[in-house]
Amino acid sequence: MRLFTALRERRPSLAAGLLALRSKAARGQIRMSSSLPVAAVCQMTATPDKDANFSACTRLVEQAKEGGASMVFLPEGFDYIGSNREETLVLSETLDGDIITRYTHLARKLDVWLSLGGFHERGHDWKTDRRIYNSHIIINGQGEIVSVYRKGHLFDVELTSKGVSLRESAFTVPGTRLLPPVQTPIGKVGLGVCYDLRFPELSSALQRHGAEILTYPSAFTVATGVAHWEVLLRARAIETQCFVLAAAQVGAHHAKRTSYGHALAVDPWGVVIGDCGGSDVGVTLIQIDLQALQDIRRDMPVQQHRREKDFYCSLD
Ligand SMILES: O=C(O)CNC(=O)[C@H](CS)NC(=O)CCC(=O)C(=O)O
């Protein structure tokens, strides 16, 4: 397991905080603020083994907490990645099942907030339709579930020439609504999941409703990740002037599926301030500077320049 130490400074107030560097900061070699909240963006390789996945995630969360994180982000499929449709359905649970209960205890024990992206949640009509939701759950430091967003855009994609063929709608039902951003110790967090990243209408709506941090827990394919991942995340950050945090799956889950990795943190100027790389399990720790976000929004007020009502619709 690695603690990634990407520290890129656009300016001191936006410095990505890395715990390994705290001693250097203490010696005055780097400027770091001790008052800014720390977020941890994780990268893992889930398999169909739920117990093994929970152990791996527990280690990441513990490591993040030791590093000072007040909120930890786990990727889509943190519970498991099934090797076929049937296995994916059989392994699914409800929100009050064993897996989420274990995470509520972990959050309470460590007094840390959790973003659990891409939980395979048995739907309301499971008994009749055997379908699940792809749910992004926020748990607070007391171990309470405070929000459950259900992925709105399903990944039904056939890129035969690139070896990508996934039909999420074969086992998943889409969510029906966006949720208001959640006030957390690191700021107001807007919820998406993976493929939702490709739809700027979603990020724009969350921003308009107060989001300061956008989150896209993901399990991107290698082919689409190489081509699109970083560009999309940075674009969403620049357009909305939000931090964008994207925990990710990396490596081989089973014989037929591999994920791109590069769990990323982007600041509201579009600078990558944390990157877990393309091969290892680990966590990147970053500081969330909301004053810097406010400064960017004040100096370049793009949201006030939007012409939702009179311009974009003028072609309709
Ligand atoms: O299947 C599971 O168990 C968990 N769900 C996923 O991994 C989902 C649906 S198949 N993956 C994506 O959305 C990839 C998107 C992507 O790669 C892109 O937008 O390019």
The ligand as a Tripos MOL2 file, in Angstrom:
@<TRIPOS>MOLECULE
LIG
   20    19     1     0     0
SMALL
NO_CHARGES

@<TRIPOS>ATOM
      1 O1        -20.1310   -3.1300  -12.5490 O.co2     1 LIG1
      2 C1        -19.9830   -2.9290  -11.3410 C.2       1 LIG1
      3 O2        -20.0160   -3.8320  -10.5030 O.co2     1 LIG1
      4 C2        -19.7500   -1.5350  -10.8780 C.3       1 LIG1
      5 N1        -20.0920   -0.5810  -11.9120 N.am      1 LIG1
      6 C3        -19.2340   -0.1470  -12.8470 C.2       1 LIG1
      7 O3        -18.0860   -0.5420  -12.8620 O.2       1 LIG1
      8 C4        -19.7320    0.8590  -13.8610 C.3       1 LIG1
      9 C5        -20.8450    0.2570  -14.6790 C.3       1 LIG1
     10 S1        -20.3940   -1.1490  -15.6260 S.3       1 LIG1
     11 N2        -18.6510    1.3320  -14.6930 N.am      1 LIG1
     12 C6        -18.6640    2.4830  -15.3400 C.2       1 LIG1
     13 O4        -19.5870    3.2750  -15.2390 O.2       1 LIG1
     14 C7        -17.4280    2.7950  -16.1920 C.3       1 LIG1
     15 C8        -17.5230    4.1170  -16.9220 C.3       1 LIG1
     16 C9        -16.3880    4.3110  -17.8500 C.2       1 LIG1
     17 O5        -15.4520    3.5650  -17.9060 O.2       1 LIG1
     18 C10       -16.4260    5.4810  -18.7790 C.2       1 LIG1
     19 O6        -17.3060    6.3660  -18.6510 O.co2     1 LIG1
     20 O7        -15.5770    5.5380  -19.6580 O.co2     1 LIG1
@<TRIPOS>BOND
     1     1     2 2
     2     2     3 1
     3     2     4 1
     4     4     5 1
     5     5     6 1
     6     6     7 2
     7     6     8 1
     8     8     9 1
     9     8    11 1
    10     9    10 1
    11    11    12 1
    12    12    13 2
    13    12    14 1
    14    14    15 1
    15    15    16 1
    16    16    17 2
    17    16    18 1
    18    18    19 2
    19    18    20 1
@<TRIPOS>SUBSTRUCTURE
     1 LIG1         1 GROUP 0 **** ****
